[in-house]
């Protein structure tokens, strides 16, 4: 391995560690959002997630952990990722616009009490911003997984989980950590052992 490559990888790792350390300030917010998700699932509500590109993968990851399970054997919970249906996505994009691909689904599906989570590294993607706005109008609780200052999407988020970085890789890496923490909180609640994770 060349010295240049070694230096570059070391720098990437140091940046990752710095974001993880700075992210400790988000622990109270993760606790609150985890408790909110548990209350929503207890009442029979649904989690809807969405994002573009790598953020779409993060949204699907979160849904998989919720409707499947994270680390414990427990009942499935209601979760849907809005980027996984190519027929619906291309229909809306073709007949309306790409900016509407998530907002139109949210208007058709989300109900008061549901939770709608958008993943965006920039916070500026119009389809994410419009979908969070539509979710609020529908009476759903909105969660933003973002980075930096949250961009325009922050205006429509009831809860913000902003990775302490403006670098796309670092933002997405911490998104994975946060969705894993939330998944464990939900798992511990659903299998009847919240005391393992959620402080009384």
Secondary structure, 3 states (H helix, E strand, C coil): CCHHHHHHHHHHHHHHHHHHHHHHHHHHHHHHHHHHHHHHHHCCCCEEEEECCHHHHHHHHHHHHHHCCCCCCCCCCCEEECCCCHHHHHHHHHHCCHHHCCHHHHHHHCCCCCEEEEECCCCCCHHHHHHHHHHHHCCCEEEEEEECCCHHHHHHCCEEEEECCCCHHHHHHHHHHHHHHHHHHHHHHHCCCHHHCCCC
